Amino acid sequence: MQPEMRGMLVAGPLADISIQYRNKAYIADQVFPIVDNVPLDAKIARYLKGAWFRDEAGIRAPSTRARRGGYPTDYISVALDEYAFAKEVSDEDRRIARMKNAPPLQPDQDAIEFTADKIDLKKEILVAAMIIGGTWSGVTGEDAEGLWKAGAGNTFLADVRARIETIRSSTGLRPNRLLIDAGTYESIKQESTLLDLIKYTQRGVLTKEMIAAILELERVEIGEAIKSTAVEKKDGTDFTAVNVWEKNAGKGMGFLYYTPPRPGLRVPMAGIQARAAYENGQARRTTTWRENAEHQDVYESAEQTDIVLTGADLGFLWYDTLAT
C-alpha cells in the first residue's frame, strides 16, 4: 500500500506538521547484546560449568603428584539468516512532493526509515519470542497469577528476590537486569509495598531506576513495543494491536537475567544477537535500485542475524503478571 499523495493540499503552518505512529523504543539490543562480524555459520565455545564449581583440590603429600582434573567444553551453533524489507518510491510521488502546497511527505527519506524500522521490529519480535517461548532455569516460566498487579497480596518483590537466588545458586552469578512489559510497569509503580520504600525521597515517584535500586539490579528494561496482526486493507484502516513483550494478551510478563557489559572471552550471558558484516563493513545494509519500467526506485534494508540462547540458567521468566 502506498501513501496517498494526490489531492492533498497543505498550506501555511501545516506544511511543517504531519502525524505518524510508530514504536518509539526497542529494547532487544539491551537484552541480548550484539556481536558483530560473525560468519554466516559459526560456533560459540562454551565451558560447561560443573567442573568449575567442583571441590577437587587436596593436600599433596611429599614426592607425590597433585590431584588432576579437566573441564569439558561444547559448542553452540550460530546460523545467520538475512532479514530484509523493501519500499518503492515512484517518480510521480517525488514530483508531487516538490509541488507548492504539497503534503509534507519526504518519499525517499520515509522509505528508508520505513524499511529500517521493519528490521528493528522484526528483531524485537525475535528476541521477545525466544525469551517468552524459552526454558529458563529449568522451567518454561512461572505463572505469577496476576499477583504483580498493585494491591493486596502483591508478590513482585518476593518473587524477584527468590529468583535472584535461584540464578545465583545455580550459576554463581547474580542476575543484574529485569525486563517487564509496559502494563506491568504501570501497575508496579502504584504498589504500596514499593512506594513505602521511597516515601521519604524528594519526589516520591517510583521510577524504573528506583525499582532497580530496590532490587539491587543494574537496570530495569520496559518492553513497550507493539505489533499489528491485522490483515492489510486498501484504505489503511487495518490495525490490531498486540504487545510484543507478552505471552498472553493483556496479562503481562517479567524476565530476570544476567547480561555482561560486553561479550568477550569466558564471559557468561543469557543470549546474544550475532550479526554479519556486509561488503562495506556495516551490519545494516541499505541499498537502492532503479525499476525503469515502473518509473520508480526501490529502497531495501537488510540485516543478517541470529538470535542465540547461550545461557538458559542465567534467566527466569514469569508470565501472566497482571492476570485476574
LINHUWO-V577078 format. One record per helix or strand of 2 or more residues. SS is the DSSP state (H for helix, E for strand). FROM is the first residue (numbers start at 1). TO is the last residue. Records with the same first field share a line. If there is no record, write none. Layout:
# LINHUWO-V577078
SS = FROM-TO, FROM-TO
This chain:
# LINHUWO-V577078
H = 12-16, 28-31, 50-53, 91-98, 107-132, 156-171, 182-188, 192-198, 208-214, 292-294, 312-314
E = 33-35, 41-47, 73-79, 81-90, 142-143, 177-181, 219-223, 226-228, 241-243, 253-257, 271-275, 284-291, 296-309, 315-319
